[in-house]
Structure formats: structure tokens, C-alpha cells
Amino acid sequence: MTIINDNLPTSALLALKAGDEITNGNDRSGTIKNIEISETDEFLMFLFQLESSHIIVKKLKQIC
């Protein structure tokens, strides 16, 4: 089971797929059913849909 949060590298979040088991380390855990990735100028938002809940992770983009 993978613990996901805002501190996890973006590459690790992108490597997750349906069927993987994840947890936010607190109150939510389960098997990924679907992943939606939204992008804005400021951040990437990952929505991991689980069997009965969801986990959202926002990653700020690196601006050079």
C-alpha cells in the first residue's frame, strides 16, 4: 500500500494506476478505481477515485 500526500514526488503519483492500493495515511484508503489529473498554470491536481471515497493531491508546479 502506497501512502500518498502533497510531499510525494510527481513522478511517483504519475506511476500509480487503477488497481493499486493507496492511503492518505489518515482516514482514507482503498484500491484505485480511476485517476483524473487536472492542470492549471499553478498546480497539478490528482483525483484518485477509490471504491467508496476519493483522495485529492495538489502539486505546485516548479516555476523557473
C-alpha positions in Angstrom: 0.0 0.0 0.0 1.4 3.4 -1.0 0.9 6.5 1.2 0.1 9.5 -0.9 0.2 13.2 0.0 1.4 16.5 -1.3 5.0 15.6 -0.4 5.2 12.6 -2.7 7.1 13.3 -5.9 5.0 14.0 -9.0 6.7 11.1 -10.8 5.5 8.7 -8.1 1.9 10.0 -8.4 2.0 9.6 -12.2 3.2 6.0 -11.8 0.1 5.0 -9.9 -2.6 3.1 -11.8 -6.0 1.6 -11.4 -5.8 -1.5 -9.1 -3.1 -0.1 -6.9 -3.8 0.2 -3.2 -3.3 3.7 -1.6 -3.9 5.5 1.6 -3.6 9.2 2.7 -2.1 8.0 6.0 -5.1 9.1 8.0 -8.7 8.2 7.3 -8.9 7.1 3.7 -7.5 4.1 1.9 -8.5 1.6 -0.8 -8.0 0.4 -4.3 -7.8 3.0 -7.1 -10.7 2.7 -9.5 -10.0 5.8 -11.6 -7.5 8.7 -11.7 -8.2 12.1 -13.0 -5.4 14.7 -13.5 -6.3 18.4 -13.9 -3.7 21.0 -14.7 -3.7 24.8 -14.2 -0.9 27.3 -14.5 -0.1 26.9 -10.8 -0.6 23.2 -9.9 -1.4 19.7 -10.9 -4.4 18.1 -9.1 -4.7 14.4 -8.9 -8.1 12.9 -8.0 -7.8 9.3 -7.0 -11.3 7.7 -7.0 -11.5 4.7 -4.6 -14.2 2.2 -4.1 -16.2 4.4 -1.6 -14.3 7.7 -1.4 -11.6 9.7 -3.0 -8.2 11.3 -2.3 -7.1 14.6 -3.8 -3.4 15.6 -4.0 -2.3 19.0 -5.3 1.2 19.5 -6.5 2.6 23.1 -7.1 4.4 23.4 -10.4 8.0 24.3 -10.3 8.5 27.8 -11.9 12.0 28.6 -13.2 
